[in-house]
Each structure stands twice: as C-alpha cells, then as structure tokens.
Amino acid sequence: MKKTFLANAEIAMEPSKAVKEYKEELIKSQKQNERLTSQPLKTTQQIDL
C-alpha cells in the first residue's frame, strides 16, 4: 500500500517526468513488438525458398 502511494505521489508531483518515462517504455515495447512480429515472417520466407 505504501509503495503504491509513493508511486502515485511521484506522478502527482512530477507528471511530466512520469509521462516521459511511460512514453519511453511504450516506445521500447512497440519496437520489441515490431521485432518479434517480423521474426515469423522471416522464418516463413526462408522455408518457402
């Protein structure tokens, strides 16, 4: 409960910092998703050849 409160307090005190961190994490996740979704396509292309 205390950890949650402290995490929420940081967001309330420095919202721009929290938003920046969330955006960075989102971009990182999107890049990882793109990388992972392209791998099966590469494998399929290799098998077809």
PDBQT receptor file of N, H, CA, C and O in Angstrom, charges set to zero:
ATOM      1  N   MET A   1       0.833  -1.186   0.000  1.00  0.00    +0.000 N 
ATOM      2  CA  MET A   1       0.000   0.000   0.000  1.00  0.00    +0.000 C 
ATOM      3  C   MET A   1       0.881   1.255   0.000  1.00  0.00    +0.000 C 
ATOM      4  O   MET A   1       0.609   2.217  -0.719  1.00  0.00    +0.000 OA
ATOM      5  N   LYS A   2       1.928   1.229   0.809  1.00  0.00    +0.000 N 
ATOM      6  H   LYS A   2       2.149   0.448   1.393  1.00  0.00    +0.000 HD
ATOM      7  CA  LYS A   2       2.807   2.391   0.901  1.00  0.00    +0.000 C 
ATOM      8  C   LYS A   2       3.557   2.610  -0.418  1.00  0.00    +0.000 C 
ATOM      9  O   LYS A   2       3.735   3.749  -0.851  1.00  0.00    +0.000 OA
ATOM     10  N   LYS A   3       4.002   1.505  -1.061  1.00  0.00    +0.000 N 
ATOM     11  H   LYS A   3       3.857   0.580  -0.709  1.00  0.00    +0.000 HD
ATOM     12  CA  LYS A   3       4.696   1.619  -2.343  1.00  0.00    +0.000 C 
ATOM     13  C   LYS A   3       3.787   2.251  -3.391  1.00  0.00    +0.000 C 
ATOM     14  O   LYS A   3       4.213   3.116  -4.157  1.00  0.00    +0.000 OA
ATOM     15  N   THR A   4       2.547   1.816  -3.417  1.00  0.00    +0.000 N 
ATOM     16  H   THR A   4       2.201   1.114  -2.795  1.00  0.00    +0.000 HD
ATOM     17  CA  THR A   4       1.584   2.362  -4.376  1.00  0.00    +0.000 C 
ATOM     18  C   THR A   4       1.366   3.835  -4.125  1.00  0.00    +0.000 C 
ATOM     19  O   THR A   4       1.327   4.633  -5.062  1.00  0.00    +0.000 OA
ATOM     20  N   PHE A   5       1.227   4.195  -2.875  1.00  0.00    +0.000 N 
ATOM     21  H   PHE A   5       1.259   3.547  -2.114  1.00  0.00    +0.000 HD
ATOM     22  CA  PHE A   5       1.030   5.604  -2.528  1.00  0.00    +0.000 C 
ATOM     23  C   PHE A   5       2.222   6.441  -2.976  1.00  0.00    +0.000 C 
ATOM     24  O   PHE A   5       2.048   7.511  -3.558  1.00  0.00    +0.000 OA
ATOM     25  N   LEU A   6       3.425   5.957  -2.708  1.00  0.00    +0.000 N 
ATOM     26  H   LEU A   6       3.566   5.087  -2.235  1.00  0.00    +0.000 HD
ATOM     27  CA  LEU A   6       4.625   6.703  -3.086  1.00  0.00    +0.000 C 
ATOM     28  C   LEU A   6       4.766   6.808  -4.607  1.00  0.00    +0.000 C 
ATOM     29  O   LEU A   6       5.178   7.846  -5.124  1.00  0.00    +0.000 OA
ATOM     30  N   ALA A   7       4.427   5.746  -5.310  1.00  0.00    +0.000 N 
ATOM     31  H   ALA A   7       4.092   4.903  -4.890  1.00  0.00    +0.000 HD
ATOM     32  CA  ALA A   7       4.488   5.786  -6.774  1.00  0.00    +0.000 C 
ATOM     33  C   ALA A   7       3.489   6.798  -7.318  1.00  0.00    +0.000 C 
ATOM     34  O   ALA A   7       3.802   7.551  -8.240  1.00  0.00    +0.000 OA
ATOM     35  N   ASN A   8       2.294   6.816  -6.749  1.00  0.00    +0.000 N 
ATOM     36  H   ASN A   8       2.040   6.205  -6.000  1.00  0.00    +0.000 HD
ATOM     37  CA  ASN A   8       1.277   7.771  -7.185  1.00  0.00    +0.000 C 
ATOM     38  C   ASN A   8       1.651   9.194  -6.794  1.00  0.00    +0.000 C 
ATOM     39  O   ASN A   8       1.334  10.134  -7.522  1.00  0.00    +0.000 OA
ATOM     40  N   ALA A   9       2.312   9.367  -5.673  1.00  0.00    +0.000 N 
ATOM     41  H   ALA A   9       2.570   8.603  -5.081  1.00  0.00    +0.000 HD
ATOM     42  CA  ALA A   9       2.734  10.697  -5.234  1.00  0.00    +0.000 C 
ATOM     43  C   ALA A   9       3.755  11.268  -6.213  1.00  0.00    +0.000 C 
ATOM     44  O   ALA A   9       3.728  12.462  -6.511  1.00  0.00    +0.000 OA
ATOM     45  N   GLU A  10       4.645  10.432  -6.710  1.00  0.00    +0.000 N 
ATOM     46  H   GLU A  10       4.667   9.462  -6.469  1.00  0.00    +0.000 HD
ATOM     47  CA  GLU A  10       5.637  10.891  -7.693  1.00  0.00    +0.000 C 
ATOM     48  C   GLU A  10       4.944  11.380  -8.961  1.00  0.00    +0.000 C 
ATOM     49  O   GLU A  10       5.325  12.405  -9.528  1.00  0.00    +0.000 OA
ATOM     50  N   ILE A  11       3.943  10.657  -9.396  1.00  0.00    +0.000 N 
ATOM     51  H   ILE A  11       3.634   9.825  -8.936  1.00  0.00    +0.000 HD
ATOM     52  CA  ILE A  11       3.193  11.065 -10.586  1.00  0.00    +0.000 C 
ATOM     53  C   ILE A  11       2.499  12.395 -10.341  1.00  0.00    +0.000 C 
ATOM     54  O   ILE A  11       2.460  13.249 -11.226  1.00  0.00    +0.000 OA
ATOM     55  N   ALA A  12       1.957  12.571  -9.155  1.00  0.00    +0.000 N 
ATOM     56  H   ALA A  12       1.989  11.877  -8.436  1.00  0.00    +0.000 HD
ATOM     57  CA  ALA A  12       1.251  13.813  -8.834  1.00  0.00    +0.000 C 
ATOM     58  C   ALA A  12       2.211  14.993  -8.743  1.00  0.00    +0.000 C 
ATOM     59  O   ALA A  12       1.865  16.103  -9.149  1.00  0.00    +0.000 OA
ATOM     60  N   MET A  13       3.408  14.767  -8.217  1.00  0.00    +0.000 N 
ATOM     61  H   MET A  13       3.689  13.866  -7.887  1.00  0.00    +0.000 HD
ATOM     62  CA  MET A  13       4.362  15.855  -8.031  1.00  0.00    +0.000 C 
ATOM     63  C   MET A  13       5.114  16.208  -9.313  1.00  0.00    +0.000 C 
ATOM     64  O   MET A  13       5.409  17.376  -9.566  1.00  0.00    +0.000 OA
ATOM     65  N   GLU A  14       5.421  15.199 -10.114  1.00  0.00    +0.000 N 
ATOM     66  H   GLU A  14       5.182  14.250  -9.909  1.00  0.00    +0.000 HD
ATOM     67  CA  GLU A  14       6.185  15.423 -11.344  1.00  0.00    +0.000 C 
ATOM     68  C   GLU A  14       5.523  14.695 -12.514  1.00  0.00    +0.000 C 
ATOM     69  O   GLU A  14       6.066  13.709 -13.013  1.00  0.00    +0.000 OA
ATOM     70  N   PRO A  15       4.361  15.170 -12.953  1.00  0.00    +0.000 N 
ATOM     71  CA  PRO A  15       3.650  14.450 -14.018  1.00  0.00    +0.000 C 
ATOM     72  C   PRO A  15       4.420  14.388 -15.332  1.00  0.00    +0.000 C 
ATOM     73  O   PRO A  15       4.327  13.390 -16.046  1.00  0.00    +0.000 OA
ATOM     74  N   SER A  16       5.170  15.419 -15.664  1.00  0.00    +0.000 N 
ATOM     75  H   SER A  16       5.246  16.230 -15.083  1.00  0.00    +0.000 HD
ATOM     76  CA  SER A  16       5.907  15.401 -16.935  1.00  0.00    +0.000 C 
ATOM     77  C   SER A  16       6.978  14.317 -16.939  1.00  0.00    +0.000 C 
ATOM     78  O   SER A  16       7.220  13.681 -17.965  1.00  0.00    +0.000 OA
ATOM     79  N   LYS A  17       7.618  14.108 -15.797  1.00  0.00    +0.000 N 
ATOM     80  H   LYS A  17       7.422  14.625 -14.963  1.00  0.00    +0.000 HD
ATOM     81  CA  LYS A  17       8.637  13.059 -15.689  1.00  0.00    +0.000 C 
ATOM     82  C   LYS A  17       7.989  11.684 -15.848  1.00  0.00    +0.000 C 
ATOM     83  O   LYS A  17       8.513  10.820 -16.551  1.00  0.00    +0.000 OA
ATOM     84  N   ALA A  18       6.854  11.491 -15.194  1.00  0.00    +0.000 N 
ATOM     85  H   ALA A  18       6.428  12.193 -14.623  1.00  0.00    +0.000 HD
ATOM     86  CA  ALA A  18       6.159  10.212 -15.273  1.00  0.00    +0.000 C 
ATOM     87  C   ALA A  18       5.689   9.942 -16.699  1.00  0.00    +0.000 C 
ATOM     88  O   ALA A  18       5.808   8.821 -17.195  1.00  0.00    +0.000 OA
ATOM     89  N   VAL A  19       5.158  10.966 -17.353  1.00  0.00    +0.000 N 
ATOM     90  H   VAL A  19       5.061  11.876 -16.950  1.00  0.00    +0.000 HD
ATOM     91  CA  VAL A  19       4.690  10.810 -18.728  1.00  0.00    +0.000 C 
ATOM     92  C   VAL A  19       5.859  10.456 -19.643  1.00  0.00    +0.000 C 
ATOM     93  O   VAL A  19       5.732   9.591 -20.509  1.00  0.00    +0.000 OA
ATOM     94  N   LYS A  20       6.981  11.113 -19.453  1.00  0.00    +0.000 N 
ATOM     95  H   LYS A  20       7.084  11.816 -18.749  1.00  0.00    +0.000 HD
ATOM     96  CA  LYS A  20       8.170  10.837 -20.265  1.00  0.00    +0.000 C 
ATOM     97  C   LYS A  20       8.610   9.381 -20.088  1.00  0.00    +0.000 C 
ATOM     98  O   LYS A  20       8.932   8.700 -21.062  1.00  0.00    +0.000 OA
ATOM     99  N   GLU A  21       8.622   8.914 -18.842  1.00  0.00    +0.000 N 
ATOM    100  H   GLU A  21       8.360   9.467 -18.051  1.00  0.00    +0.000 HD
ATOM    101  CA  GLU A  21       9.028   7.534 -18.574  1.00  0.00    +0.000 C 
ATOM    102  C   GLU A  21       8.058   6.549 -19.211  1.00  0.00    +0.000 C 
ATOM    103  O   GLU A  21       8.478   5.541 -19.779  1.00  0.00    +0.000 OA
ATOM    104  N   TYR A  22       6.756   6.837 -19.119  1.00  0.00    +0.000 N 
ATOM    105  H   TYR A  22       6.415   7.656 -18.657  1.00  0.00    +0.000 HD
ATOM    106  CA  TYR A  22       5.764   5.952 -19.728  1.00  0.00    +0.000 C 
ATOM    107  C   TYR A  22       5.904   5.940 -21.245  1.00  0.00    +0.000 C 
ATOM    108  O   TYR A  22       5.783   4.884 -21.867  1.00  0.00    +0.000 OA
ATOM    109  N   LYS A  23       6.157   7.093 -21.845  1.00  0.00    +0.000 N 
ATOM    110  H   LYS A  23       6.255   7.950 -21.340  1.00  0.00    +0.000 HD
ATOM    111  CA  LYS A  23       6.328   7.161 -23.300  1.00  0.00    +0.000 C 
ATOM    112  C   LYS A  23       7.562   6.384 -23.739  1.00  0.00    +0.000 C 
ATOM    113  O   LYS A  23       7.529   5.676 -24.745  1.00  0.00    +0.000 OA
ATOM    114  N   GLU A  24       8.644   6.514 -22.990  1.00  0.00    +0.000 N 
ATOM    115  H   GLU A  24       8.671   7.089 -22.172  1.00  0.00    +0.000 HD
ATOM    116  CA  GLU A  24       9.865   5.772 -23.318  1.00  0.00    +0.000 C 
ATOM    117  C   GLU A  24       9.618   4.268 -23.233  1.00  0.00    +0.000 C 
ATOM    118  O   GLU A  24      10.075   3.508 -24.087  1.00  0.00    +0.000 OA
ATOM    119  N   GLU A  25       8.897   3.848 -22.208  1.00  0.00    +0.000 N 
ATOM    120  H   GLU A  25       8.526   4.465 -21.514  1.00  0.00    +0.000 HD
ATOM    121  CA  GLU A  25       8.582   2.427 -22.045  1.00  0.00    +0.000 C 
ATOM    122  C   GLU A  25       7.672   1.952 -23.179  1.00  0.00    +0.000 C 
ATOM    123  O   GLU A  25       7.834   0.840 -23.682  1.00  0.00    +0.000 OA
ATOM    124  N   LEU A  26       6.725   2.785 -23.579  1.00  0.00    +0.000 N 
ATOM    125  H   LEU A  26       6.594   3.688 -23.171  1.00  0.00    +0.000 HD
ATOM    126  CA  LEU A  26       5.824   2.447 -24.677  1.00  0.00    +0.000 C 
ATOM    127  C   LEU A  26       6.597   2.279 -25.982  1.00  0.00    +0.000 C 
ATOM    128  O   LEU A  26       6.381   1.314 -26.714  1.00  0.00    +0.000 OA
ATOM    129  N   ILE A  27       7.486   3.204 -26.269  1.00  0.00    +0.000 N 
ATOM    130  H   ILE A  27       7.662   3.989 -25.674  1.00  0.00    +0.000 HD
ATOM    131  CA  ILE A  27       8.295   3.124 -27.488  1.00  0.00    +0.000 C 
ATOM    132  C   ILE A  27       9.151   1.862 -27.473  1.00  0.00    +0.000 C 
ATOM    133  O   ILE A  27       9.267   1.171 -28.485  1.00  0.00    +0.000 OA
ATOM    134  N   LYS A  28       9.744   1.568 -26.330  1.00  0.00    +0.000 N 
ATOM    135  H   LYS A  28       9.649   2.129 -25.508  1.00  0.00    +0.000 HD
ATOM    136  CA  LYS A  28      10.570   0.363 -26.197  1.00  0.00    +0.000 C 
ATOM    137  C   LYS A  28       9.730  -0.891 -26.458  1.00  0.00    +0.000 C 
ATOM    138  O   LYS A  28      10.175  -1.805 -27.152  1.00  0.00    +0.000 OA
ATOM    139  N   SER A  29       8.529  -0.933 -25.908  1.00  0.00    +0.000 N 
ATOM    140  H   SER A  29       8.167  -0.191 -25.344  1.00  0.00    +0.000 HD
ATOM    141  CA  SER A  29       7.647  -2.082 -26.099  1.00  0.00    +0.000 C 
ATOM    142  C   SER A  29       7.194  -2.203 -27.550  1.00  0.00    +0.000 C 
ATOM    143  O   SER A  29       7.108  -3.309 -28.084  1.00  0.00    +0.000 OA
ATOM    144  N   GLN A  30       6.905  -1.076 -28.187  1.00  0.00    +0.000 N 
ATOM    145  H   GLN A  30       6.975  -0.177 -27.754  1.00  0.00    +0.000 HD
ATOM    146  CA  GLN A  30       6.489  -1.102 -29.590  1.00  0.00    +0.000 C 
ATOM    147  C   GLN A  30       7.605  -1.628 -30.485  1.00  0.00    +0.000 C 
ATOM    148  O   GLN A  30       7.348  -2.415 -31.397  1.00  0.00    +0.000 OA
ATOM    149  N   LYS A  31       8.832  -1.205 -30.233  1.00  0.00    +0.000 N 
ATOM    150  H   LYS A  31       9.041  -0.566 -29.493  1.00  0.00    +0.000 HD
ATOM    151  CA  LYS A  31       9.965  -1.682 -31.028  1.00  0.00    +0.000 C 
ATOM    152  C   LYS A  31      10.161  -3.180 -30.834  1.00  0.00    +0.000 C 
ATOM    153  O   LYS A  31      10.425  -3.911 -31.789  1.00  0.00    +0.000 OA
ATOM    154  N   GLN A  32      10.030  -3.629 -29.593  1.00  0.00    +0.000 N 
ATOM    155  H   GLN A  32       9.816  -3.036 -28.817  1.00  0.00    +0.000 HD
ATOM    156  CA  GLN A  32      10.179  -5.053 -29.318  1.00  0.00    +0.000 C 
ATOM    157  C   GLN A  32       9.069  -5.835 -30.021  1.00  0.00    +0.000 C 
ATOM    158  O   GLN A  32       9.316  -6.904 -30.578  1.00  0.00    +0.000 OA
ATOM    159  N   ASN A  33       7.857  -5.305 -29.993  1.00  0.00    +0.000 N 
ATOM    160  H   ASN A  33       7.656  -4.436 -29.541  1.00  0.00    +0.000 HD
ATOM    161  CA  ASN A  33       6.730  -5.955 -30.648  1.00  0.00    +0.000 C 
ATOM    162  C   ASN A  33       6.960  -6.054 -32.154  1.00  0.00    +0.000 C 
ATOM    163  O   ASN A  33       6.712  -7.101 -32.752  1.00  0.00    +0.000 OA
ATOM    164  N   GLU A  34       7.428  -4.981 -32.764  1.00  0.00    +0.000 N 
ATOM    165  H   GLU A  34       7.629  -4.130 -32.278  1.00  0.00    +0.000 HD
ATOM    166  CA  GLU A  34       7.716  -4.995 -34.197  1.00  0.00    +0.000 C 
ATOM    167  C   GLU A  34       8.781  -6.035 -34.527  1.00  0.00    +0.000 C 
ATOM    168  O   GLU A  34       8.676  -6.762 -35.515  1.00  0.00    +0.000 OA
ATOM    169  N   ARG A  35       9.798  -6.091 -33.690  1.00  0.00    +0.000 N 
ATOM    170  H   ARG A  35       9.883  -5.501 -32.887  1.00  0.00    +0.000 HD
ATOM    171  CA  ARG A  35      10.883  -7.055 -33.914  1.00  0.00    +0.000 C 
ATOM    172  C   ARG A  35      10.362  -8.486 -33.810  1.00  0.00    +0.000 C 
ATOM    173  O   ARG A  35      10.696  -9.335 -34.636  1.00  0.00    +0.000 OA
ATOM    174  N   LEU A  36       9.547  -8.748 -32.797  1.00  0.00    +0.000 N 
ATOM    175  H   LEU A  36       9.276  -8.059 -32.126  1.00  0.00    +0.000 HD
ATOM    176  CA  LEU A  36       9.047 -10.100 -32.584  1.00  0.00    +0.000 C 
ATOM    177  C   LEU A  36       8.037 -10.515 -33.650  1.00  0.00    +0.000 C 
ATOM    178  O   LEU A  36       8.009 -11.678 -34.052  1.00  0.00    +0.000 OA
ATOM    179  N   THR A  37       7.215  -9.585 -34.109  1.00  0.00    +0.000 N 
ATOM    180  H   THR A  37       7.239  -8.641 -33.782  1.00  0.00    +0.000 HD
ATOM    181  CA  THR A  37       6.221  -9.945 -35.120  1.00  0.00    +0.000 C 
ATOM    182  C   THR A  37       6.847 -10.121 -36.490  1.00  0.00    +0.000 C 
ATOM    183  O   THR A  37       6.259 -10.787 -37.342  1.00  0.00    +0.000 OA
ATOM    184  N   SER A  38       8.003  -9.557 -36.730  1.00  0.00    +0.000 N 
ATOM    185  H   SER A  38       8.481  -9.016 -36.038  1.00  0.00    +0.000 HD
ATOM    186  CA  SER A  38       8.658  -9.731 -38.030  1.00  0.00    +0.000 C 
ATOM    187  C   SER A  38       9.434 -11.047 -38.099  1.00  0.00    +0.000 C 
ATOM    188  O   SER A  38       9.734 -11.518 -39.196  1.00  0.00    +0.000 OA
ATOM    189  N   GLN A  39       9.755 -11.632 -36.990  1.00  0.00    +0.000 N 
ATOM    190  H   GLN A  39       9.511 -11.249 -36.099  1.00  0.00    +0.000 HD
ATOM    191  CA  GLN A  39      10.533 -12.873 -36.985  1.00  0.00    +0.000 C 
ATOM    192  C   GLN A  39       9.803 -14.044 -37.643  1.00  0.00    +0.000 C 
ATOM    193  O   GLN A  39      10.426 -14.754 -38.432  1.00  0.00    +0.000 OA
ATOM    194  N   PRO A  40       8.518 -14.289 -37.364  1.00  0.00    +0.000 N 
ATOM    195  CA  PRO A  40       7.836 -15.404 -38.037  1.00  0.00    +0.000 C 
ATOM    196  C   PRO A  40       7.791 -15.213 -39.554  1.00  0.00    +0.000 C 
ATOM    197  O   PRO A  40       7.886 -16.190 -40.297  1.00  0.00    +0.000 OA
ATOM    198  N   LEU A  41       7.652 -13.996 -40.015  1.00  0.00    +0.000 N 
ATOM    199  H   LEU A  41       7.575 -13.202 -39.412  1.00  0.00    +0.000 HD
ATOM    200  CA  LEU A  41       7.638 -13.717 -41.446  1.00  0.00    +0.000 C 
ATOM    201  C   LEU A  41       8.974 -14.110 -42.071  1.00  0.00    +0.000 C 
ATOM    202  O   LEU A  41       9.003 -14.721 -43.139  1.00  0.00    +0.000 OA
ATOM    203  N   LYS A  42      10.064 -13.768 -41.420  1.00  0.00    +0.000 N 
ATOM    204  H   LYS A  42      10.041 -13.271 -40.552  1.00  0.00    +0.000 HD
ATOM    205  CA  LYS A  42      11.388 -14.130 -41.927  1.00  0.00    +0.000 C 
ATOM    206  C   LYS A  42      11.542 -15.648 -41.986  1.00  0.00    +0.000 C 
ATOM    207  O   LYS A  42      12.083 -16.180 -42.955  1.00  0.00    +0.000 OA
ATOM    208  N   THR A  43      11.073 -16.337 -40.965  1.00  0.00    +0.000 N 
ATOM    209  H   THR A  43      10.634 -15.905 -40.178  1.00  0.00    +0.000 HD
ATOM    210  CA  THR A  43      11.171 -17.793 -40.918  1.00  0.00    +0.000 C 
ATOM    211  C   THR A  43      10.351 -18.408 -42.040  1.00  0.00    +0.000 C 
ATOM    212  O   THR A  43      10.807 -19.341 -42.701  1.00  0.00    +0.000 OA
ATOM    213  N   THR A  44       9.151 -17.899 -42.262  1.00  0.00    +0.000 N 
ATOM    214  H   THR A  44       8.780 -17.141 -41.725  1.00  0.00    +0.000 HD
ATOM    215  CA  THR A  44       8.281 -18.400 -43.320  1.00  0.00    +0.000 C 
ATOM    216  C   THR A  44       8.925 -18.189 -44.684  1.00  0.00    +0.000 C 
ATOM    217  O   THR A  44       8.866 -19.073 -45.539  1.00  0.00    +0.000 OA
ATOM    218  N   GLN A  45       9.526 -17.051 -44.894  1.00  0.00    +0.000 N 
ATOM    219  H   GLN A  45       9.574 -16.333 -44.200  1.00  0.00    +0.000 HD
ATOM    220  CA  GLN A  45      10.179 -16.767 -46.166  1.00  0.00    +0.000 C 
ATOM    221  C   GLN A  45      11.344 -17.723 -46.398  1.00  0.00    +0.000 C 
ATOM    222  O   GLN A  45      11.568 -18.153 -47.529  1.00  0.00    +0.000 OA
ATOM    223  N   GLN A  46      12.075 -18.055 -45.369  1.00  0.00    +0.000 N 
ATOM    224  H   GLN A  46      11.893 -17.705 -44.450  1.00  0.00    +0.000 HD
ATOM    225  CA  GLN A  46      13.204 -18.972 -45.508  1.00  0.00    +0.000 C 
ATOM    226  C   GLN A  46      12.723 -20.378 -45.871  1.00  0.00    +0.000 C 
ATOM    227  O   GLN A  46      13.358 -21.064 -46.672  1.00  0.00    +0.000 OA
ATOM    228  N   ILE A  47      11.621 -20.799 -45.292  1.00  0.00    +0.000 N 
ATOM    229  H   ILE A  47      11.106 -20.241 -44.642  1.00  0.00    +0.000 HD
ATOM    230  CA  ILE A  47      11.080 -22.128 -45.570  1.00  0.00    +0.000 C 
ATOM    231  C   ILE A  47      10.572 -22.202 -47.002  1.00  0.00    +0.000 C 
ATOM    232  O   ILE A  47      10.774 -23.210 -47.678  1.00  0.00    +0.000 OA
ATOM    233  N   ASP A  48       9.914 -21.147 -47.470  1.00  0.00    +0.000 N 
ATOM    234  H   ASP A  48       9.749 -20.328 -46.921  1.00  0.00    +0.000 HD
ATOM    235  CA  ASP A  48       9.367 -21.120 -48.822  1.00  0.00    +0.000 C 
ATOM    236  C   ASP A  48      10.452 -21.175 -49.886  1.00  0.00    +0.000 C 
ATOM    237  O   ASP A  48      10.228 -21.686 -50.983  1.00  0.00    +0.000 OA
ATOM    238  N   LEU A  49      11.617 -20.652 -49.566  1.00  0.00    +0.000 N 
ATOM    239  H   LEU A  49      11.800 -20.236 -48.675  1.00  0.00    +0.000 HD
ATOM    240  CA  LEU A  49      12.703 -20.643 -50.545  1.00  0.00    +0.000 C 
ATOM    241  C   LEU A  49      13.237 -22.037 -50.688  1.00  0.00    +0.000 C 
ATOM    242  O   LEU A  49      14.163 -22.266 -51.467  1.00  0.00    +0.000 OA
TER     243      LEU A  49
